[in-house]
Amino acid sequence: ADPKWSDDELIDFMLAHPILINRPIVETPKGARLCRPSEAVLPLLDNPVREFVKEDGEKLQERKSV
């Protein structure tokens, strides 16, 4: 494989132009992830919220497993 850009170059592009990733990269002791959709951050949090409103107005609630 001969990628057009190295990993370091890609990271430099993302740092210079954050719109390329469109969501934050979150890192906690539970792991790291690109949080898109925004609720992808919940498993990384020690005390996630039970409900919240996304940036598009959609309301989300904690799902309880049965």
Backbone as a chain_set.jsonl record, in Angstrom:
{"seq": "ADPKWSDDELIDFMLAHPILINRPIVETPKGARLCRPSEAVLPLLDNPVREFVKEDGEKLQERKSV", "coords": {"N": [[0.847, -1.189, 0.0], [0.47, 2.216, -0.749], [-0.084, 4.921, 0.655], [-1.492, 8.15, -0.01], [-1.064, 10.248, 1.79], [0.805, 10.501, 4.816], [0.214, 9.213, 8.182], [0.904, 11.205, 10.032], [0.746, 13.503, 8.415], [-2.001, 13.503, 7.831], [-3.075, 13.932, 10.389], [-2.02, 16.473, 10.878], [-3.437, 17.894, 8.892], [-6.054, 17.629, 9.91], [-5.796, 19.008, 12.325], [-5.279, 21.556, 11.388], [-7.574, 22.048, 9.945], [-10.287, 21.577, 11.384], [-12.92, 20.994, 10.616], [-12.799, 18.805, 9.024], [-13.04, 16.539, 10.587], [-15.409, 16.88, 11.952], [-16.582, 16.101, 14.394], [-15.775, 15.847, 17.889], [-12.792, 14.202, 19.041], [-12.74, 12.038, 21.627], [-11.119, 11.13, 24.587], [-10.85, 8.96, 27.264], [-10.21, 7.163, 30.368], [-11.645, 4.91, 29.718], [-11.392, 4.544, 27.034], [-10.944, 5.674, 23.583], [-12.532, 7.64, 21.076], [-14.002, 8.747, 17.991], [-16.512, 10.894, 18.208], [-19.146, 10.62, 16.719], [-22.235, 9.576, 15.886], [-23.176, 12.164, 18.257], [-23.974, 10.915, 20.656], [-22.255, 8.816, 20.878], [-20.289, 9.282, 22.675], [-21.199, 8.562, 25.186], [-20.662, 5.843, 26.277], [-18.049, 6.243, 27.077], [-18.024, 7.809, 29.291], [-17.934, 8.229, 32.862], [-20.169, 8.957, 34.371], [-22.659, 9.134, 32.625], [-25.155, 11.295, 31.172], [-28.708, 10.923, 31.62], [-30.64, 11.755, 29.851], [-30.705, 13.867, 26.977], [-30.538, 16.636, 24.675], [-29.86, 16.562, 21.32], [-27.709, 18.299, 18.935], [-29.301, 18.742, 16.72], [-31.807, 18.967, 17.732], [-33.086, 16.619, 18.377], [-34.386, 14.519, 20.906], [-32.877, 12.453, 23.278], [-32.927, 9.528, 25.295], [-31.761, 7.55, 28.05], [-31.352, 4.157, 27.333], [-32.864, 1.308, 28.634], [-31.782, -1.931, 29.296], [-33.384, -5.088, 28.864]], "CA": [[0.0, 0.0, 0.0], [1.211, 3.47, -0.843], [-1.064, 5.984, 0.909], [-1.136, 9.471, -0.537], [-0.559, 11.049, 2.907], [1.182, 9.737, 6.008], [-0.649, 9.461, 9.34], [1.253, 12.518, 10.587], [0.187, 14.535, 7.538], [-3.459, 13.531, 8.03], [-3.331, 14.588, 11.678], [-1.753, 17.903, 10.672], [-4.575, 18.445, 8.14], [-7.208, 17.718, 10.814], [-5.539, 20.085, 13.278], [-5.386, 22.831, 10.672], [-8.937, 22.183, 9.4], [-11.097, 20.675, 12.21], [-14.164, 20.607, 9.955], [-12.578, 17.502, 8.399], [-13.498, 15.451, 11.453], [-16.801, 17.213, 12.227], [-16.948, 15.776, 15.772], [-14.565, 15.758, 18.715], [-12.205, 12.928, 19.439], [-12.792, 12.028, 23.09], [-10.303, 10.085, 25.187], [-11.0, 8.801, 28.708], [-9.638, 5.869, 30.742], [-12.447, 3.835, 29.121], [-11.07, 4.413, 25.618], [-10.963, 6.876, 22.744], [-13.408, 7.451, 19.921], [-14.524, 9.898, 17.267], [-17.886, 10.871, 18.721], [-20.203, 10.903, 15.746], [-23.063, 10.667, 16.383], [-22.744, 12.724, 19.539], [-24.21, 9.993, 21.773], [-21.166, 7.837, 20.925], [-19.449, 9.609, 23.824], [-21.787, 8.068, 26.435], [-19.944, 4.721, 26.895], [-16.737, 6.671, 27.563], [-18.206, 8.643, 30.478], [-18.208, 7.541, 34.12], [-21.53, 9.294, 34.796], [-23.352, 9.733, 31.478], [-26.477, 11.859, 31.433], [-29.795, 10.0, 31.283], [-31.308, 12.268, 28.664], [-30.158, 15.122, 26.483], [-31.027, 17.066, 23.367], [-28.765, 16.655, 20.354], [-27.586, 19.589, 18.257], [-30.38, 18.904, 15.735], [-33.069, 19.064, 18.45], [-33.595, 15.291, 18.728], [-34.263, 14.185, 22.328], [-32.435, 11.084, 23.523], [-33.013, 9.07, 26.675], [-31.025, 6.33, 28.346], [-32.109, 2.939, 27.037], [-32.685, 0.287, 29.661], [-31.815, -3.275, 28.728], [-34.389, -5.937, 29.502]], "C": [[0.887, 1.244, 0.0], [0.231, 4.616, -0.63], [-0.555, 7.334, 0.411], [-0.527, 10.355, 0.552], [-0.219, 10.131, 4.073], [0.186, 10.034, 7.127], [-0.377, 10.843, 9.932], [0.691, 13.657, 9.737], [-1.329, 14.648, 7.715], [-3.822, 14.228, 9.337], [-3.085, 16.087, 11.566], [-2.897, 18.577, 9.914], [-5.78, 18.644, 9.058], [-7.026, 18.822, 11.851], [-5.706, 21.453, 12.627], [-6.812, 23.11, 10.2], [-9.878, 21.238, 10.152], [-12.411, 20.242, 11.572], [-14.026, 19.236, 9.289], [-13.068, 16.355, 9.271], [-14.912, 15.673, 11.97], [-17.277, 16.881, 13.638], [-15.663, 15.669, 16.587], [-14.076, 14.324, 18.868], [-12.11, 12.992, 20.955], [-11.96, 10.855, 23.589], [-10.509, 10.11, 26.693], [-10.305, 7.489, 29.08], [-10.4, 4.682, 30.136], [-12.177, 3.654, 27.633], [-11.103, 5.745, 24.897], [-11.849, 6.596, 21.544], [-13.738, 8.788, 19.286], [-16.023, 9.892, 17.528], [-18.897, 11.411, 17.719], [-20.985, 9.631, 15.557], [-22.667, 11.054, 17.808], [-22.962, 11.774, 20.713], [-23.147, 8.893, 21.859], [-20.222, 8.097, 22.093], [-19.94, 8.924, 25.104], [-21.053, 6.869, 27.041], [-18.577, 5.098, 27.46], [-16.817, 7.447, 28.873], [-18.48, 7.804, 31.713], [-19.644, 7.756, 34.573], [-22.29, 9.94, 33.643], [-24.72, 10.272, 31.87], [-27.541, 10.867, 30.99], [-30.566, 10.457, 30.06], [-30.664, 13.58, 28.261], [-30.746, 15.417, 25.116], [-29.817, 17.245, 22.457], [-28.787, 18.009, 19.663], [-28.677, 19.821, 17.213], [-31.759, 18.974, 16.382], [-33.662, 17.72, 18.85], [-33.351, 15.022, 20.212], [-33.894, 12.717, 22.47], [-32.552, 10.777, 24.997], [-32.201, 7.799, 26.812], [-31.919, 5.137, 28.031], [-31.816, 1.919, 28.113], [-32.768, -1.08, 29.01], [-32.767, -4.143, 29.53], [-33.85, -7.321, 29.681]], "O": [[1.917, 1.296, 0.672], [-0.239, 5.221, -1.593], [0.645, 7.612, 0.414], [0.404, 11.117, 0.292], [-0.875, 9.112, 4.287], [-0.591, 10.985, 7.039], [-1.308, 11.564, 10.291], [0.216, 14.659, 10.272], [-1.875, 15.75, 7.744], [-4.764, 15.019, 9.385], [-3.856, 16.884, 12.101], [-3.288, 19.697, 10.245], [-6.447, 19.677, 9.007], [-7.988, 19.498, 12.216], [-6.214, 22.388, 13.245], [-7.213, 24.267, 10.07], [-10.24, 20.192, 9.614], [-12.965, 19.212, 11.956], [-15.03, 18.578, 9.019], [-13.469, 15.311, 8.755], [-15.556, 14.713, 12.392], [-18.334, 17.373, 14.034], [-14.59, 15.427, 16.035], [-14.854, 13.371, 18.826], [-11.474, 13.89, 21.506], [-12.074, 9.736, 23.087], [-10.361, 11.154, 27.328], [-9.853, 6.769, 28.19], [-9.863, 3.578, 30.05], [-12.679, 2.707, 27.029], [-11.268, 6.801, 25.508], [-11.915, 5.469, 21.053], [-13.751, 9.824, 19.95], [-16.723, 8.972, 17.106], [-19.422, 12.515, 17.866], [-20.409, 8.652, 15.083], [-21.911, 10.342, 18.469], [-22.203, 11.823, 21.681], [-23.141, 8.119, 22.815], [-19.438, 7.223, 22.461], [-19.147, 8.729, 26.026], [-20.831, 6.874, 28.251], [-18.007, 4.34, 28.245], [-15.791, 7.714, 29.499], [-19.171, 6.789, 31.638], [-20.271, 6.839, 35.103], [-22.544, 11.144, 33.664], [-25.36, 9.763, 32.79], [-27.307, 10.062, 30.089], [-31.091, 9.632, 29.312], [-30.143, 14.314, 29.101], [-31.367, 14.56, 24.487], [-28.879, 17.976, 22.777], [-29.748, 18.769, 19.783], [-28.953, 20.965, 16.855], [-32.77, 19.033, 15.682], [-34.645, 17.681, 19.589], [-32.256, 15.262, 20.722], [-34.517, 11.847, 21.861], [-32.315, 11.635, 25.847], [-31.978, 7.069, 25.846], [-33.089, 5.105, 28.411], [-30.659, 1.69, 28.466], [-33.705, -1.365, 28.264], [-32.933, -3.951, 30.734], [-34.546, -8.192, 30.203]]}, "num_chains": 1, "name": "protein.A"}
